[in-house]
Amino acid sequence: MSYLTHATFTAAVARLNSKYWNEGGKYRWLYMSYVIDQLKRLKVRQSRLCEAGASGMPLSSESYRMDYPRYDLNVIPFWPSDWPADSRDVRQIQDKFFDCFIALQVWEHLDRQAEAFREVMRISKYAILSFPYKWPRGKGHDRRHVGIDDRIISRWTCGVRPIDKKLIHHRMVMTWKF
């Protein structure tokens, strides 16, 4: 069991050789390493960690990974065969099965954010999400990344107040305890 280190992150960026990781790797490492520190501080069991949308760069070698075709936690995603549910439907995961649910730079891509957040509150004890925060129009930003502020984040997260939040290179990283 191990968390991603800077050395393994750098090697993975080189291996993936994608525009996404090559152009923003150093900034992504800043918020990813902060999340790893949060997980250690919260004493999250890596075997009970769920990562959504890790894009080939999971934070833990032991985590469950949720990558899905339509960016919606309420559709049947691609599940590994060892998922903790009888069905491949996220709604079949038992309450509080996960110690922590992580989605970094994913939430803005979901179809129904508030509905997905309610499901995260049900299946997990903690959640750590990051959002592109107050990105301006232009500069090649995807339209889903633009204009996300505290009001939008609050709507997406059902008004539940986080226990921690930190702005790291234009990304708001927030932690909730349920």
C-alpha positions as CSV (number, residue, x, y, z in Angstrom):
1,M,0.0,0.0,0.0
2,S,1.4,3.3,-1.0
3,Y,0.4,6.8,-1.9
4,L,1.7,8.5,-5.0
5,T,5.1,10.2,-4.5
6,H,6.6,13.0,-6.4
7,A,9.0,10.5,-8.1
8,T,6.2,8.1,-9.1
9,F,4.1,11.1,-10.3
10,T,7.0,12.4,-12.4
11,A,7.6,9.0,-13.9
12,A,3.8,8.5,-14.6
13,V,3.6,11.9,-16.3
14,A,6.5,10.9,-18.6
15,R,4.9,7.5,-19.2
16,L,1.5,8.9,-20.0
17,N,3.0,11.5,-22.3
18,S,-0.2,13.5,-22.7
19,K,-0.8,17.2,-23.3
20,Y,-3.0,17.2,-20.1
21,W,-0.3,16.0,-17.8
22,N,2.7,17.5,-19.6
23,E,1.3,21.1,-19.6
24,G,0.0,21.2,-16.1
25,G,1.9,18.5,-14.2
26,K,3.7,20.8,-11.7
27,Y,0.5,22.5,-10.7
28,R,-1.4,19.3,-10.5
29,W,1.2,17.8,-8.2
30,L,0.7,20.8,-5.8
31,Y,-3.0,20.0,-5.2
32,M,-2.6,16.2,-5.5
33,S,0.2,16.2,-2.8
34,Y,-2.0,18.4,-0.6
35,V,-4.9,15.8,-0.9
36,I,-2.4,13.0,0.0
37,D,-1.4,14.9,3.1
38,Q,-5.1,15.3,4.0
39,L,-5.7,11.6,3.5
40,K,-2.8,10.8,5.9
41,R,-4.0,13.3,8.4
42,L,-7.6,11.9,8.3
43,K,-6.1,8.3,8.7
44,V,-8.0,7.1,5.6
45,R,-7.5,3.4,5.0
46,Q,-6.3,3.1,1.4
47,S,-8.3,0.0,0.9
48,R,-11.4,2.1,1.6
49,L,-10.6,5.0,-0.7
50,C,-12.6,5.7,-3.9
51,E,-11.1,7.9,-6.6
52,A,-13.3,9.2,-9.3
53,G,-11.8,10.3,-12.6
54,A,-8.1,9.7,-11.7
55,S,-7.2,9.9,-15.4
56,G,-4.4,7.3,-15.1
57,M,-2.9,9.0,-12.0
58,P,-4.5,7.4,-8.9
59,L,-3.3,8.8,-5.5
60,S,-3.2,5.4,-4.0
61,S,-2.2,2.0,-5.3
62,E,-5.0,0.4,-3.2
63,S,-8.0,2.6,-4.1
64,Y,-11.1,1.7,-5.8
65,R,-11.3,3.6,-9.1
66,M,-14.4,5.0,-10.7
67,D,-14.0,6.1,-14.3
68,Y,-17.2,6.4,-16.2
69,P,-18.2,7.2,-19.8
70,R,-20.8,10.0,-19.2
71,Y,-19.3,11.8,-16.2
72,D,-22.3,10.9,-14.1
73,L,-22.2,9.0,-10.8
74,N,-25.8,8.0,-11.4
75,V,-25.2,5.9,-14.5
76,I,-23.6,2.6,-14.6
77,P,-19.8,3.3,-14.8
78,F,-17.0,1.0,-15.6
79,W,-16.4,-1.0,-12.4
80,P,-13.5,-3.2,-11.6
81,S,-14.6,-6.8,-10.8
82,D,-13.9,-6.4,-7.1
83,W,-16.3,-3.5,-6.5
84,P,-18.1,-3.6,-3.1
85,A,-21.5,-4.1,-4.6
86,D,-23.6,-6.9,-6.0
87,S,-24.6,-4.7,-8.9
88,R,-22.5,-2.4,-11.0
89,D,-24.8,0.4,-10.0
90,V,-23.3,2.9,-7.6
91,R,-26.6,3.0,-5.7
92,Q,-25.9,-0.6,-4.6
93,I,-22.8,0.3,-2.6
94,Q,-23.6,0.1,1.1
95,D,-23.8,3.2,3.3
96,K,-20.5,4.5,4.5
97,F,-18.5,1.8,2.7
98,F,-15.7,4.1,1.8
99,D,-13.6,6.1,4.3
100,C,-13.1,8.8,1.6
101,F,-14.3,9.7,-1.8
102,I,-12.0,11.8,-4.0
103,A,-12.8,13.6,-7.3
104,L,-10.1,16.1,-8.4
105,Q,-11.1,18.4,-11.2
106,V,-14.1,16.2,-12.1
107,W,-17.2,17.7,-10.5
108,E,-17.7,20.3,-13.2
109,H,-18.0,17.5,-15.8
110,L,-20.9,15.7,-14.1
111,D,-24.4,15.9,-15.3
112,R,-26.1,16.2,-11.9
113,Q,-23.7,17.4,-9.3
114,A,-26.0,17.8,-6.4
115,E,-27.5,14.3,-6.9
116,A,-24.0,12.9,-7.2
117,F,-22.9,14.7,-4.0
118,R,-25.9,13.2,-2.1
119,E,-24.7,9.8,-3.2
120,V,-21.2,10.5,-2.1
121,M,-22.5,11.6,1.3
122,R,-24.3,8.2,1.6
123,I,-21.4,6.0,0.5
124,S,-18.5,7.7,2.2
125,K,-17.4,9.2,5.6
126,Y,-15.3,11.9,4.0
127,A,-15.0,13.5,0.6
128,I,-12.3,15.6,-1.0
129,L,-13.2,17.4,-4.2
130,S,-11.3,20.1,-6.2
131,F,-12.8,22.6,-8.6
132,P,-11.4,25.0,-11.1
133,Y,-11.9,28.2,-9.1
134,K,-13.0,31.5,-10.7
135,W,-11.3,30.7,-14.0
136,P,-11.9,33.4,-16.6
137,R,-13.4,33.0,-20.0
138,G,-10.8,32.6,-22.8
139,K,-7.3,31.3,-22.3
140,G,-8.4,28.0,-23.9
141,H,-10.4,26.9,-20.9
142,D,-13.2,24.4,-21.5
143,R,-16.5,26.2,-20.9
144,R,-17.2,23.8,-17.9
145,H,-14.2,25.2,-16.1
146,V,-15.2,28.9,-16.3
147,G,-16.9,30.9,-13.6
148,I,-17.0,28.3,-10.9
149,D,-17.3,30.2,-7.6
150,D,-18.4,29.6,-4.0
151,R,-22.1,30.0,-4.9
152,I,-21.9,27.3,-7.6
153,I,-19.8,25.0,-5.4
154,S,-22.3,25.3,-2.6
155,R,-25.2,24.5,-5.0
156,W,-23.3,21.4,-6.3
157,T,-22.5,20.2,-2.8
158,C,-26.0,20.7,-1.4
159,G,-25.0,23.6,0.8
160,V,-22.9,21.3,3.1
161,R,-20.0,23.2,4.6
162,P,-16.6,21.7,4.2
163,I,-14.3,21.1,7.2
164,D,-11.3,22.4,5.2
165,K,-10.7,24.3,2.0
166,K,-7.6,25.6,0.4
167,L,-6.9,27.4,-2.8
168,I,-4.0,25.9,-4.7
169,H,-3.0,27.4,-8.0
170,H,-6.6,28.4,-9.1
171,R,-8.1,25.1,-7.8
172,M,-10.2,25.0,-4.7
173,V,-9.6,21.8,-2.7
174,M,-12.4,21.1,-0.2
175,T,-12.8,18.4,2.4
176,W,-16.1,17.3,3.9
177,K,-16.9,15.0,6.9
178,F,-20.3,13.3,6.8
